[in-house]
Protein backbone atom coordinates (compact mmCIF):
# COMPACT_ATOMS: atom_id res chain seq x y z
CA UNK A 1 0.00 0.00 0.00
CA UNK A 2 1.05 3.59 -0.44
CA UNK A 3 2.43 5.45 2.57
CA UNK A 4 0.75 8.63 1.30
CA UNK A 5 -1.89 8.63 4.02
CA UNK A 6 0.03 6.66 6.63
CA UNK A 7 -0.85 7.97 10.13
CA UNK A 8 2.55 9.09 11.39
CA UNK A 9 1.60 8.43 15.01
CA UNK A 10 1.78 4.70 14.30
CA UNK A 11 5.57 4.97 13.92
CA UNK A 12 6.09 5.05 17.68
CA UNK A 13 2.71 3.73 18.86
CA UNK A 14 2.53 1.50 21.92
CA UNK A 15 -1.03 0.20 22.34
CA UNK A 16 -2.92 -0.71 25.48
CA UNK A 17 -5.84 -3.09 24.98
CA UNK A 18 -8.87 -2.32 27.14
CA UNK A 19 -11.54 -4.95 27.70
CA UNK A 20 -14.16 -2.38 28.75
CA UNK A 21 -16.34 -4.54 30.96
CA UNK A 22 -13.32 -5.51 33.08
CA UNK A 23 -11.34 -2.28 33.30
CA UNK A 24 -13.00 0.18 35.71
CA UNK A 25 -16.59 0.45 36.95
CA UNK A 26 -17.54 4.06 37.71
CA UNK A 27 -21.19 3.60 38.71
CA UNK A 28 -21.17 0.55 40.97
CA UNK A 29 -23.11 -1.86 38.76
CA UNK A 30 -20.28 -4.41 38.63
CA UNK A 31 -19.41 -3.76 34.97
CA UNK A 32 -16.67 -1.50 33.63
CA UNK A 33 -17.71 1.53 31.59
CA UNK A 34 -16.56 4.51 29.52
CA UNK A 35 -16.34 6.89 32.48
CA UNK A 36 -14.23 4.34 34.31
CA UNK A 37 -11.83 4.24 31.38
CA UNK A 38 -11.64 8.05 31.40
CA UNK A 39 -10.72 7.91 35.12
CA UNK A 40 -7.74 5.71 34.29
CA UNK A 41 -6.41 7.35 31.12
CA UNK A 42 -3.64 9.05 33.09
CA UNK A 43 -2.52 5.61 34.32
CA UNK A 44 -2.16 4.43 30.72
CA UNK A 45 -0.40 7.63 29.72
CA UNK A 46 2.00 7.40 32.70
CA UNK A 47 2.94 3.85 31.68
CA UNK A 48 4.06 5.27 28.35
CA UNK A 49 1.36 3.91 26.07
CA UNK A 50 0.33 6.25 23.26
CA UNK A 51 -2.77 4.51 21.93
CA UNK A 52 -5.70 2.35 22.99
CA UNK A 53 -7.48 -0.54 21.34
CA UNK A 54 -10.87 -0.99 22.99
CA UNK A 55 -12.75 -4.24 22.53
CA UNK A 56 -16.31 -4.03 21.12
CA UNK A 57 -18.43 -1.42 22.85
CA UNK A 58 -21.58 -1.43 20.69
CA UNK A 59 -25.07 -2.58 21.65
CA UNK A 60 -25.09 -6.35 22.03
CA UNK A 61 -26.79 -9.20 23.89
CA UNK A 62 -23.22 -10.11 24.95
CA UNK A 63 -23.40 -13.75 24.00
CA UNK A 64 -19.81 -13.34 22.82
CA UNK A 65 -18.56 -10.43 24.93
CA UNK A 66 -19.78 -7.83 22.43
CA UNK A 67 -18.48 -9.57 19.30
CA UNK A 68 -22.17 -10.17 18.56
CA UNK A 69 -23.33 -6.67 17.63
CA UNK A 70 -27.03 -5.79 17.64
CA UNK A 71 -26.60 -2.12 16.67
CA UNK A 72 -23.40 -0.74 15.15
CA UNK A 73 -24.52 2.84 15.75
CA UNK A 74 -25.32 2.59 19.44
CA UNK A 75 -22.91 2.34 22.36
CA UNK A 76 -23.80 -0.52 24.71
CA UNK A 77 -25.90 1.05 27.50
CA UNK A 78 -23.89 -0.89 30.11
CA UNK A 79 -20.88 1.26 29.15
CA UNK A 80 -22.67 4.57 28.66
CA UNK A 81 -24.15 6.66 25.87
CA UNK A 82 -22.81 7.67 22.47
CA UNK A 83 -22.08 11.03 24.06
CA UNK A 84 -20.04 9.32 26.80
CA UNK A 85 -18.06 7.48 24.12
CA UNK A 86 -17.43 10.73 22.26
CA UNK A 87 -16.26 12.23 25.55
CA UNK A 88 -13.83 9.32 25.90
CA UNK A 89 -12.41 10.08 22.43
CA UNK A 90 -11.97 13.73 23.44
CA UNK A 91 -10.23 12.86 26.70
CA UNK A 92 -7.88 10.45 24.90
CA UNK A 93 -6.97 13.18 22.41
CA UNK A 94 -6.42 15.75 25.19
CA UNK A 95 -3.60 13.49 26.37
CA UNK A 96 -2.06 13.32 22.89
CA UNK A 97 -3.12 9.69 22.60
CA UNK A 98 -5.20 7.81 20.00
CA UNK A 99 -7.96 5.22 20.18
CA UNK A 100 -9.07 2.42 17.88
CA UNK A 101 -12.51 0.86 18.13
CA UNK A 102 -13.00 -2.84 17.50
CA UNK A 103 -14.93 -3.29 14.25
CA UNK A 104 -16.69 -6.64 13.75
CA UNK A 105 -17.62 -6.69 10.05
CA UNK A 106 -17.96 -10.44 9.56
CA UNK A 107 -21.13 -11.16 11.52
CA UNK A 108 -23.75 -9.70 13.81
CA UNK A 109 -25.96 -10.94 16.60
CA UNK A 110 -29.17 -12.79 15.71
CA UNK A 111 -30.86 -9.84 17.47
CA UNK A 112 -29.63 -7.32 14.91
CA UNK A 113 -32.56 -5.75 12.98
CA UNK A 114 -30.78 -6.61 9.71
CA UNK A 115 -30.93 -10.29 10.58
CA UNK A 116 -34.53 -10.19 11.73
CA UNK A 117 -35.51 -8.67 8.41
CA UNK A 118 -33.41 -11.19 6.48
CA UNK A 119 -35.36 -14.08 8.10
CA UNK A 120 -38.64 -12.96 6.54
CA UNK A 121 -40.02 -14.99 3.67
CA UNK A 122 -40.83 -11.96 1.53
CA UNK A 123 -37.90 -10.33 -0.21
CA UNK A 124 -36.65 -7.05 1.27
CA UNK A 125 -33.48 -4.96 1.32
CA UNK A 126 -31.91 -7.26 3.93
CA UNK A 127 -32.72 -10.59 2.28
CA UNK A 128 -29.16 -10.81 0.93
CA UNK A 129 -27.39 -9.13 3.85
CA UNK A 130 -26.37 -12.55 5.22
CA UNK A 131 -25.13 -15.80 3.71
CA UNK A 132 -28.34 -17.80 3.13
CA UNK A 133 -28.81 -20.95 1.06
CA UNK A 134 -32.06 -21.44 -0.86
CA UNK A 135 -33.12 -24.55 1.04
CA UNK A 136 -33.18 -25.46 4.70
CA UNK A 137 -31.70 -28.83 3.66
CA UNK A 138 -28.63 -27.18 2.13
CA UNK A 139 -25.81 -25.92 4.31
CA UNK A 140 -23.60 -23.05 3.07
CA UNK A 141 -20.15 -23.96 1.81
CA UNK A 142 -17.25 -22.54 3.82
CA UNK A 143 -18.96 -22.06 7.18
CA UNK A 144 -21.25 -23.69 9.71
CA UNK A 145 -24.94 -22.75 9.79
CA UNK A 146 -28.14 -22.23 11.72
CA UNK A 147 -31.46 -23.35 10.27
CA UNK A 148 -35.05 -24.05 11.13
CA UNK A 149 -35.32 -20.70 12.89
CA UNK A 150 -37.45 -18.69 10.47
CA UNK A 151 -40.27 -18.71 7.97
CA UNK A 152 -37.69 -18.15 5.25
CA UNK A 153 -36.56 -21.35 3.56
CA UNK A 154 -32.79 -21.75 3.80
CA UNK A 155 -29.83 -22.18 6.12
CA UNK A 156 -27.81 -19.18 7.27
CA UNK A 157 -24.05 -19.33 7.62
CA UNK A 158 -22.44 -18.49 10.95
CA UNK A 159 -18.86 -17.43 11.64
CA UNK A 160 -18.29 -18.76 15.14
CA UNK A 161 -21.06 -19.22 17.68
CA UNK A 162 -24.47 -20.22 16.34
CA UNK A 163 -25.86 -16.82 17.33
CA UNK A 164 -23.41 -14.97 15.02
CA UNK A 165 -24.86 -15.07 11.47
CA UNK A 166 -22.31 -14.33 8.76
CA UNK A 167 -22.72 -11.11 6.80
CA UNK A 168 -22.70 -11.58 3.05
CA UNK A 169 -19.61 -10.37 1.17
CA UNK A 170 -20.01 -13.01 -1.54
CA UNK A 171 -18.05 -16.07 -2.63
CA UNK A 172 -14.74 -15.65 -4.43
CA UNK A 173 -15.80 -18.05 -7.19
CA UNK A 174 -19.53 -18.77 -6.86
CA UNK A 175 -20.57 -22.29 -7.82
CA UNK A 176 -23.02 -21.91 -10.74
CA UNK A 177 -24.81 -25.01 -9.47
CA UNK A 178 -25.51 -23.24 -6.19
CA UNK A 179 -27.68 -20.33 -7.30
CA UNK A 180 -27.75 -18.88 -3.79
CA UNK A 181 -23.99 -18.22 -3.83
CA UNK A 182 -23.35 -14.61 -4.76
CA UNK A 183 -20.23 -12.91 -6.04
CA UNK A 184 -18.57 -9.90 -4.48
CA UNK A 185 -20.04 -7.75 -7.26
CA UNK A 186 -23.66 -8.80 -6.65
CA UNK A 187 -26.10 -6.35 -5.12
CA UNK A 188 -26.30 -8.06 -1.71
CA UNK A 189 -22.54 -8.11 -0.97
CA UNK A 190 -22.15 -4.57 -2.33
CA UNK A 191 -24.88 -3.38 0.04
CA UNK A 192 -23.07 -5.06 2.94
CA UNK A 193 -19.83 -3.24 2.11
CA UNK A 194 -21.72 0.06 1.81
CA UNK A 195 -23.35 -0.54 5.21
CA UNK A 196 -19.97 -1.18 6.82
CA UNK A 197 -18.55 2.00 5.26
CA UNK A 198 -21.46 3.90 6.80
CA UNK A 199 -20.63 2.44 10.23
CA UNK A 200 -16.98 3.47 9.88
CA UNK A 201 -18.00 6.92 8.62
CA UNK A 202 -20.23 7.41 11.68
CA UNK A 203 -17.58 6.60 14.31
CA UNK A 204 -14.68 8.27 12.51
CA UNK A 205 -16.86 11.37 12.28
CA UNK A 206 -17.50 11.05 16.01
CA UNK A 207 -13.77 11.18 16.68
CA UNK A 208 -12.25 7.70 16.87
CA UNK A 209 -8.84 7.34 15.19
CA UNK A 210 -9.50 4.11 13.31
CA UNK A 211 -10.27 0.45 13.83
CA UNK A 212 -8.83 -2.85 14.82
CA UNK A 213 -10.78 -5.18 12.53
CA UNK A 214 -11.96 -8.55 13.82
CA UNK A 215 -11.41 -11.54 11.49
CA UNK A 216 -10.46 -9.16 8.69
CA UNK A 217 -9.19 -11.91 6.41
CA UNK A 218 -12.32 -14.05 6.42
CA UNK A 219 -15.06 -11.91 4.86
CA UNK A 220 -15.32 -13.33 1.33
CA UNK A 221 -16.19 -17.02 1.50
CA UNK A 222 -14.13 -19.81 -0.09
CA UNK A 223 -11.36 -17.30 -0.74
CA UNK A 224 -8.33 -19.50 -0.06
CA UNK A 225 -5.73 -17.11 -1.44
CA UNK A 226 -7.44 -14.05 0.02
CA UNK A 227 -7.75 -12.30 -3.34
CA UNK A 228 -11.43 -11.47 -2.99
CA UNK A 229 -11.01 -10.18 0.56
CA UNK A 230 -7.96 -8.11 -0.46
CA UNK A 231 -10.04 -6.53 -3.22
CA UNK A 232 -12.84 -5.80 -0.73
CA UNK A 233 -10.48 -4.01 1.67
CA UNK A 234 -8.86 -2.08 -1.18
CA UNK A 235 -12.34 -0.75 -1.95
CA UNK A 236 -12.75 0.30 1.69
CA UNK A 237 -9.24 1.78 1.71
CA UNK A 238 -10.15 3.95 -1.30
CA UNK A 239 -13.19 5.23 0.62
CA UNK A 240 -11.02 5.99 3.66
CA UNK A 241 -8.35 7.72 1.58
CA UNK A 242 -11.03 9.99 0.17
CA UNK A 243 -12.95 10.79 3.36
CA UNK A 244 -10.73 9.87 6.34
CA UNK A 245 -7.14 9.62 5.12
CA UNK A 246 -5.71 9.65 8.65
CA UNK A 247 -7.81 6.68 9.83
CA UNK A 248 -5.55 3.93 11.19
CA UNK A 249 -6.43 0.35 10.29
CA UNK A 250 -5.03 -2.70 12.11
CA UNK A 251 -6.15 -6.14 10.98
CA UNK A 252 -6.71 -9.46 12.70
CA UNK A 253 -5.51 -11.39 9.66
CA UNK A 254 -2.13 -12.95 10.45
CA UNK A 255 -0.87 -12.68 6.86
CA UNK A 256 0.72 -9.24 6.48
CA UNK A 257 1.58 -9.75 2.83
CA UNK A 258 -2.18 -9.85 2.21
CA UNK A 259 -3.48 -7.39 4.79
CA UNK A 260 -1.00 -4.64 3.86
CA UNK A 261 -1.88 -5.16 0.21
CA UNK A 262 -5.52 -4.75 1.20
CA UNK A 263 -4.77 -1.33 2.66
CA UNK A 264 -4.22 -2.05 6.35
CA UNK A 265 -1.39 -0.25 8.10
CA UNK A 266 -0.55 -3.10 10.48
CA UNK A 267 -1.44 -6.73 11.03
CA UNK A 268 -1.58 -8.88 14.15
CA UNK A 269 0.54 -11.93 14.76
CA UNK A 270 -2.12 -14.45 15.75
CA UNK A 271 -2.10 -17.10 18.44
CA UNK A 272 -3.72 -19.51 15.97
CA UNK A 273 -2.50 -20.44 12.51
CA UNK A 274 1.10 -20.96 11.38
CA UNK A 275 2.93 -18.07 13.12
CA UNK A 276 4.49 -20.15 15.95
CA UNK A 277 3.66 -17.24 18.28
CA UNK A 278 2.63 -19.77 20.94
CA UNK A 279 6.14 -21.27 20.88
CA UNK A 280 7.28 -18.13 22.66
CA UNK A 281 4.64 -17.70 25.35
CA UNK A 282 1.94 -20.36 25.47
CA UNK A 283 2.79 -24.01 24.95
CA UNK A 284 4.12 -26.90 27.06
CA UNK A 285 7.63 -25.41 27.01
CA UNK A 286 7.52 -21.74 25.97
CA UNK A 287 10.77 -20.10 24.87
CA UNK A 288 10.39 -17.30 27.41
CA UNK A 289 9.82 -19.80 30.23
CA UNK A 290 13.45 -20.85 29.70
CA UNK A 291 13.11 -24.31 28.16
CA UNK A 292 11.69 -23.78 24.67
CA UNK A 293 12.56 -23.16 21.05
CA UNK A 294 12.16 -19.91 19.09
CA UNK A 295 13.63 -21.09 15.79
CA UNK A 296 10.33 -21.98 14.06
CA UNK A 297 8.87 -18.63 15.11
CA UNK A 298 11.88 -16.75 13.72
CA UNK A 299 11.74 -18.68 10.46
CA UNK A 300 8.05 -17.89 9.97
CA UNK A 301 8.49 -14.28 11.07
CA UNK A 302 11.30 -13.76 8.56
CA UNK A 303 9.16 -15.30 5.82
CA UNK A 304 6.29 -12.90 6.55
CA UNK A 305 8.70 -9.99 6.96
CA UNK A 306 10.17 -10.52 3.50
CA UNK A 307 6.72 -11.13 1.96
CA UNK A 308 5.58 -7.77 3.30
CA UNK A 309 8.66 -6.04 1.81
CA UNK A 310 10.42 -5.72 5.19
CA UNK A 311 7.89 -3.16 6.33
CA UNK A 312 8.02 -4.58 9.82
CA UNK A 313 4.39 -3.80 10.54
CA UNK A 314 3.54 -7.09 12.23
CA UNK A 315 2.07 -6.36 15.67
CA UNK A 316 2.89 -8.74 18.53
CA UNK A 317 0.61 -8.60 21.60
CA UNK A 318 1.50 -9.56 25.16
CA UNK A 319 -1.83 -11.34 25.04
CA UNK A 320 -5.47 -10.52 24.45
CA UNK A 321 -8.99 -11.46 25.48
CA UNK A 322 -8.74 -14.74 23.52
CA UNK A 323 -5.52 -16.06 25.09
CA UNK A 324 -4.27 -17.33 28.42
CA UNK A 325 -2.67 -14.64 30.53
CA UNK A 326 1.07 -14.32 29.98
CA UNK A 327 1.64 -15.05 33.67
CA UNK A 328 0.04 -18.50 33.37
CA UNK A 329 3.17 -19.87 31.71
CA UNK A 330 5.88 -17.28 32.36
CA UNK A 331 6.73 -16.12 35.86
CA UNK A 332 9.12 -13.86 37.74
CA UNK A 333 11.83 -11.94 35.91
CA UNK A 334 11.19 -14.00 32.80
CA UNK A 335 8.07 -11.86 32.30
CA UNK A 336 10.37 -8.85 32.15
CA UNK A 337 12.49 -10.58 29.49
CA UNK A 338 9.33 -11.36 27.52
CA UNK A 339 8.42 -7.65 27.60
CA UNK A 340 11.97 -6.77 26.51
CA UNK A 341 11.20 -8.83 23.41
CA UNK A 342 7.70 -7.39 22.88
CA UNK A 343 8.95 -3.82 23.21
CA UNK A 344 11.96 -4.22 20.94
CA UNK A 345 10.28 -5.84 17.94
CA UNK A 346 9.01 -4.07 14.78
CA UNK A 347 5.33 -3.17 14.45
CA UNK A 348 3.30 -1.62 17.24
CA UNK A 349 3.38 -3.62 20.49
CA UNK A 350 0.04 -4.28 22.19
CA UNK A 351 -0.18 -4.65 25.97
CA UNK A 352 -3.28 -6.45 27.21
CA UNK A 353 -4.69 -4.69 30.27
CA UNK A 354 -3.18 -6.11 33.44
CA UNK A 355 -0.31 -7.92 31.72
CA UNK A 356 1.93 -5.02 32.74
CA UNK A 357 1.39 -5.97 36.41
CA UNK A 358 1.46 -9.73 35.82
CA UNK A 359 -2.24 -10.40 36.34
CA UNK A 360 -2.86 -14.12 36.53
CA UNK A 361 -5.19 -16.41 34.67
CA UNK A 362 -7.94 -17.24 37.16
CA UNK A 363 -8.54 -20.98 37.09
CA UNK A 364 -11.87 -22.77 37.26
CA UNK A 365 -14.28 -19.95 36.37
CA UNK A 366 -17.66 -20.73 34.86
CA UNK A 367 -17.97 -19.24 31.38
CA UNK A 368 -19.12 -15.61 31.27
CA UNK A 369 -20.41 -13.97 28.08
CA UNK A 370 -19.13 -16.73 25.82
CA UNK A 371 -15.67 -16.74 27.34
CA UNK A 372 -15.42 -20.47 28.16
CA UNK A 373 -11.71 -21.24 28.73
CA UNK A 374 -10.93 -17.59 27.94
CA UNK A 375 -12.91 -16.36 30.95
CA UNK A 376 -9.91 -16.63 33.29
CA UNK A 377 -8.07 -14.03 31.20
CA UNK A 378 -10.89 -11.48 31.37
CA UNK A 379 -11.16 -10.86 35.10
CA UNK A 380 -11.41 -7.30 36.53
CA UNK A 381 -8.34 -5.07 36.55
CA UNK A 382 -6.59 -5.03 39.92
CA UNK A 383 -6.00 -1.38 40.79
CA UNK A 384 -5.25 -1.45 44.52
CA UNK A 385 -5.96 -3.28 47.79
CA UNK A 386 -9.37 -1.70 48.43
CA UNK A 387 -12.72 -3.45 47.95
CA UNK A 388 -12.83 -5.46 44.72
CA UNK A 389 -9.23 -4.38 44.05
CA UNK A 390 -10.53 -0.90 43.25
CA UNK A 391 -12.44 -2.12 40.18
CA UNK A 392 -15.98 -1.59 41.46
CA UNK A 393 -17.98 -0.52 44.49
CA UNK A 394 -20.60 -3.22 43.79
CA UNK A 395 -20.97 -6.12 46.25
CA UNK A 396 -18.64 -8.95 45.23
CA UNK A 397 -21.53 -11.15 44.14
CA UNK A 398 -22.71 -8.52 41.67
CA UNK A 399 -19.45 -8.26 39.72
CA UNK A 400 -20.18 -9.46 36.22
CA UNK A 401 -17.16 -11.76 36.45
CA UNK A 402 -15.28 -13.02 39.49
CA UNK A 403 -11.96 -11.50 40.54
CA UNK A 404 -8.63 -13.08 41.37
CA UNK A 405 -9.13 -13.72 45.10
CA UNK A 406 -5.48 -14.57 45.81
CA UNK A 407 -4.07 -12.77 48.86
CA UNK A 408 -0.95 -11.91 46.89
CA UNK A 409 -2.66 -10.77 43.70
CA UNK A 410 -0.64 -8.03 41.98
CA UNK A 411 -2.03 -4.49 41.93
CA UNK A 412 -1.22 -1.42 39.87
CA UNK A 413 -0.80 0.77 42.98
CA UNK A 414 1.76 -1.53 44.61
CA UNK A 415 3.76 -1.94 41.42
CA UNK A 416 3.81 1.78 40.65
CA UNK A 417 5.54 2.39 43.98
CA UNK A 418 8.10 -0.41 43.47
CA UNK A 419 11.01 0.36 41.13
CA UNK A 420 11.76 -3.37 40.81
CA UNK A 421 8.23 -4.38 39.78
CA UNK A 422 7.17 -5.72 36.41
CA UNK A 423 5.20 -2.55 35.68
CA UNK A 424 8.20 -0.35 36.41
CA UNK A 425 10.28 -2.48 34.04
CA UNK A 426 7.63 -2.21 31.32
CA UNK A 427 7.56 1.56 31.79
CA UNK A 428 11.38 1.70 31.44
CA UNK A 429 11.29 -0.46 28.30
CA UNK A 430 8.63 1.74 26.68
CA UNK A 431 10.71 4.85 27.42
CA UNK A 432 13.78 3.23 25.86
CA UNK A 433 11.81 2.22 22.78
CA UNK A 434 10.52 5.79 22.41
CA UNK A 435 14.07 7.18 22.71
CA UNK A 436 15.46 5.00 19.90
CA UNK A 437 13.92 5.05 16.41
CA UNK A 438 15.69 1.77 15.61
CA UNK A 439 13.51 0.05 18.23
CA UNK A 440 10.24 1.53 16.97
CA UNK A 441 7.57 0.22 14.60
CA UNK A 442 9.30 0.77 11.27
CA UNK A 443 12.91 0.09 12.22
CA UNK A 444 14.30 -2.92 10.36
CA UNK A 445 15.17 -6.25 11.95
CA UNK A 446 17.83 -8.84 11.11
CA UNK A 447 18.14 -11.97 13.23
CA UNK A 448 21.66 -12.77 14.40
CA UNK A 449 21.06 -15.94 16.40
CA UNK A 450 18.03 -18.20 16.76
CA UNK A 451 19.33 -21.75 16.97
CA UNK A 452 17.01 -24.72 17.34
CA UNK A 453 16.40 -25.59 21.00
CA UNK A 454 19.14 -23.18 22.10
CA UNK A 455 19.50 -19.77 23.70
CA UNK A 456 19.81 -16.80 23.34
CA UNK A 457 17.62 -15.04 20.79
CA UNK A 458 19.54 -12.15 19.20
CA UNK A 459 18.62 -9.63 16.54
CA UNK A 460 19.71 -6.24 15.23
CA UNK A 461 17.23 -3.38 14.97
CA UNK A 462 18.25 -0.52 12.69
CA UNK A 463 16.99 2.84 11.50
CA UNK A 464 19.26 5.28 9.66
CA UNK A 465 22.68 5.21 11.33
CA UNK A 466 21.38 3.66 14.56
CA UNK A 467 21.95 -0.07 15.09
CA UNK A 468 20.96 -1.86 18.30
CA UNK A 469 21.71 -5.50 19.09
CA UNK A 470 19.03 -7.12 21.25
CA UNK A 471 20.05 -10.25 23.19
CA UNK A 472 17.47 -12.22 25.19
CA UNK A 473 18.34 -15.20 27.38
CA UNK A 474 15.45 -16.37 29.57
CA UNK A 475 17.20 -19.71 30.21
CA UNK A 476 18.74 -20.55 33.57
CA UNK A 477 22.24 -20.92 32.14
CA UNK A 478 24.95 -18.58 30.92
CA UNK A 479 25.22 -19.01 27.14
CA UNK A 480 27.69 -18.07 24.41
CA UNK A 481 27.04 -17.57 20.72
CA UNK A 482 29.17 -16.64 17.72
CA UNK A 483 28.84 -12.95 16.83
CA UNK A 484 31.45 -10.46 15.64
CA UNK A 485 29.42 -7.37 16.63
CA UNK A 486 31.37 -4.87 18.70
CA UNK A 487 29.26 -3.86 21.69
CA UNK A 488 29.56 -0.11 22.25
CA UNK A 489 27.07 1.19 24.79
CA UNK A 490 24.54 -0.78 26.86
CA UNK A 491 21.22 0.91 26.12
CA UNK A 492 19.33 -1.43 28.49
CA UNK A 493 20.26 -4.40 30.64
CA UNK A 494 18.43 -6.77 32.94
CA UNK A 495 20.19 -9.51 34.87
CA UNK A 496 23.74 -8.49 33.94
CA UNK A 497 25.67 -7.39 30.85
CA UNK A 498 26.81 -9.46 27.90
CA UNK A 499 30.55 -9.67 27.20
CA UNK A 500 32.13 -9.79 23.73
CA UNK A 501 35.63 -10.83 22.68
CA UNK A 502 35.07 -9.80 19.06
CA UNK A 503 34.18 -13.34 17.97
CA UNK A 504 31.71 -14.55 20.56
CA UNK A 505 29.31 -12.97 23.01
CA UNK A 506 28.68 -14.44 26.46
CA UNK A 507 25.30 -13.76 28.00
CA UNK A 508 24.30 -14.16 31.67
CA UNK A 509 21.43 -16.45 32.66
CA UNK A 510 17.97 -14.88 32.74
CA UNK A 511 19.08 -11.65 31.15
CA UNK A 512 18.11 -9.15 28.48
CA UNK A 513 20.22 -6.46 26.90
CA UNK A 514 20.07 -3.82 24.15
CA UNK A 515 23.50 -2.69 22.91
CA UNK A 516 24.45 -0.04 20.39
CA UNK A 517 26.83 -1.48 17.79
Buried (B, 14 or more C-beta within 10 A) or exposed (E): BEEEBBBEBBBBBBBBBBBBBBBBBBBEBBBBBBBBBBBBBEBBBEBBBBBBBBBBBBBBBBBBBBBBBBBBEBBBEBBBEBEBBBBBBEBBEEEEBBBBBBBBBBBBBBBBEBBEBBBEEEEEEBBBBBBBBBEBEBBBBBBBBBBEEBEBBBBBBBBBBEBBBBBBBBBBBBEEEBEBBBBBEBEBBBBBBEBBBEBBBEBBEBBBBBBBBBBBBBBBBBBEEBBBBBBBBEBBBEBBBEEBEBBBBBBBBBBBBBBBBBBBBBBBBBBEEEBBBBBBBBBEEBBBBBBBBBBBBBEBBBEBBEBBEBBBBBBBBBBBBBBBBBBBBBEEBBBBBBBBBBBBBBBBBBBBBBBBBBBBBBEEBEEBBBBEEBBBBBBBBBBBEEEBBBBBBBEEEBBBBBBBEEEEBBBBBBBBEEEEBBBBBBBBBBBBBBEBBBBBBBBBBEBBBBBEEBBBBBBBBBBEEBBBBBBBBBBEEBBEBEBEBEBEEEBBBBBBBBEBEEEEBEBBBBBBBBBBB
